Amino acid sequence: MNEQLIAFEAMLAAKDSAQWAWWTMAASIATVLISLATLGMAFTALNTWRDEEELKLKMEFKRAVLELIYALESMPEIWWYHQISIARTRLNAYPEIANRIDDDAQIYFKKQALKEAFDDATKAWLMCEHLFSDSQTDSDWTKFNDEFRPYIMRGGNKQLLSNILDSLSFKLKML
């Protein structure tokens, strides 16, 4: 073998090596582009998941508000705390009246159901409060919360609470 043939073979090997390097670079660029596309799809999926979770929280709050409306509607239009005391005393003295549907002592159970519905709504609100910050829903819930505590402790007319809940429920239908 002479030197020219060796140089020619070396040149062909270098050319093949350069072609392999070019194809390797092209494959690397394609891999980077595919990785970026995958990353974009992952961010889109995360945003969709976040939106779904926010919607679930809002739906849970809406469900809790509807349960609260139902519990408030079952209460008498006007009631006072002494009625609850009388009902509790009657239930303790005569437990069998707990099963009577139209008995005046049922107000005790209705009040308990209303308190439980309020507790559930408060828990749901705490989970999604940040989603409604600086909105009418936030101010309606705050107003309801302020009016509910005296109502559940002393009694009174449920009309104001009912109006606030109706307004809140209407705004939640817009979700």
PyMOL commands that set and color helices and strands:
alter all, ss='L'
color gray80, all
select helices_A, chain A and resi 3-74+81-93+95-99+106-132+136-154+159-172
alter helices_A, ss='H'
color red, helices_A
select strands_A, chain A and resi 78-80+155-157
alter strands_A, ss='S'
color yellow, strands_A
deselect
rebuild
show_as cartoon
